[in-house]
Amino acid sequence: MTPNQVTILALLLSIVTGAVLSVFHDNKWMYILMPIVMFVRMALNAIDGVMAKKYNMKSKLGLLLNELGDVISDVCLFIPFLFIAHDFGVGIILFIALSIISEMAGVTVQVIGSSRRYDGPMGKSDRAFIVGLISFLIFVQLNVIPYLHFVFYICSILMIVNIYNRINKGLEEAK
């Protein structure tokens, strides 16, 4: 298996999981899929990078697949929360939009000569943890749904700090 195939596998897993949870969002027991998939996705994300470096299999296509795959996976895995949000999805839409902007901020600083930025708070791993935790709490029937919009708004504020940090540190490094 190649690193690109691992990346595509993680992407397909995210798309399928997001679709299943979107269709069956009323079935609380389905939310156990999210923490499992988040863990597997993060593991696959690490594996593809290790494979690419260790076996000298880095490629331009792999870089594109990795970055785009992460953003597409996030969108697919976060969309199911739109169907259960009590604020008509405003909080989750903001969370999704800022997730994309955060990743783009980390990538685009490379254009000015900086390295890929992974600064936090509320980077990819943090978002995966929060979404996995929320999903687990829904699965165990804790009444967290009425409070989700607060969680997503707080996470969004943290992502604004994240975006600032990535841009600011990217500019500092590029000097």
N, C-alpha and C positions, 0 to 999 in steps of 0.2 A: 504494500500500500504506500502511496506517496503522500507527502504533507498536504498537497492540494486536495486529494481525495478525502483526507481526514477533515479538512476545512469544509468541504462540500457536505460531508456526512453531518457535521455539526449544524450547518445551515439548514439542511433538509429536516433534521430532527427538530429544530426550532420552528420551522414553518409548519410542520405537521402538528406539533404540540400547540402552537398558537391557534391553528385552525380548529383543532379538537376542543380546546377550552373555549373558543369563541362560540362554537355551536352548542356545547353542553355547559355553558356558564352557570346554569341554575343547579347543576349537580355538584354539590359541595365536595363530594368524595373525589371528583376529577382533579381537584386542585392539588392533590398529592403528586401529580405528574410534574408540576412546576419545580419544586425543589430538587427533585430527582434529575430532571432535564437540565436545570441550571448547573448542577454539580457535574453532570456528564459533559455538558457544553464547555464548561470552564476547563475540565480535564482534557478534552479533545483540543481545545485552543492551546493548551500548554504542550500537548503531544506534538501537534503539527509544527510548532516552533522549534522544539527540541530536535525533531526529525530533520527539519530543514537545515539546522545548524550542524548537528552531529554528522549527518551523512552528506553534507555539502549539496543539498537539494533546494537551496534558495532560488527563487525565480521572481521575475517581475509580476507574472500572473499570480503567484502565491501571495505576494504583498498586497495586490489589489483584492484578491479573494478574501484575504484575512481581514482587511479593513472594511470592505463593503459587506462581507459576511457578518461581521460583528454588528454593524448598524442594522442590517436587514433582520438579523436574529432578534435584536432588541425590540424592534418595532413589532415583529410577529408575536413575541412573547409578552409584550406589554399591552397589546390591543385588547385581549380578553377582559381586562379590567374596565374598559369603557362600558361594558355591558352591565357592570354591577356598581359603578360609581354613583354616589348619591348627588353629586354636583353636576350631573349631566355630562360628565367626562372632561370637564375643564381641567381639573387637576392632572388627570392622566395624559391629556393632550399636551399640556405644558411639560410634563415629565418626559414624554416621548420626544418632543421637539428639542428640549434642552439636552437630552441624551445624545441626539444626533449632533447638535452644535458642539457639545463637549468633545465627542470623538473627532469631529472635523477640526476643532481648535488644536487638538493633539497632533493631528496629521499635517495640517497646513503650515504649521511653523517650520516644517522641513523645507518649505519653499524659500524661506529667508535664511537658511543655513543652520538651523537648530536641529537637534535630534528629536525624534518622536517623543512627545510629552505625555506622561501618564499621571501627572499631578492630580491630587485629590483636592477636596473631599468629594465623595460620591462619584468615583470612577466606575468602570465596568464591574469590578468585583463587588464594590459596595452596592451597586444597583442590583446585581444578581442576588446578593445576600438579602436585601430588603424585600425584593419581589418573592424570593423563595420563602422567607419568613412569613410574609403576609399570606401567601398561598397555603402554607402549613397551618397557620392559625384559622384560615377559612375551612380547611379540611377537618380540623378538630372541632369545628362548630363554635368557635369563639366569635362573638358578635363584633367583628372588627370592621365590617363593611360600612357602617355609618360614619366611621372615622377615617376611612381611606383617603378622602380628599385632603385632610390635614397632613397625613403622612406624605402624600405626593407633593403637596405645596412645600413642606419643609425640605424634602429631598430636592425639589426644584431650586429652592434658595441655595442649598448647598452646591448644586450644580452650577449656579451662577458664579459662586466663589471658585469652583473648579475651573470654569472657562476662563475667568480672570487669571487664575494661577498659571494655567497652561499658556496663555498668550503672553503674560508678563514674563514668565521664566523663559519662554521661547525667545522673546525679544532680548532679554539679558544675555542668553547664551549666544545669540547670533552677533552680538557686538564685537 
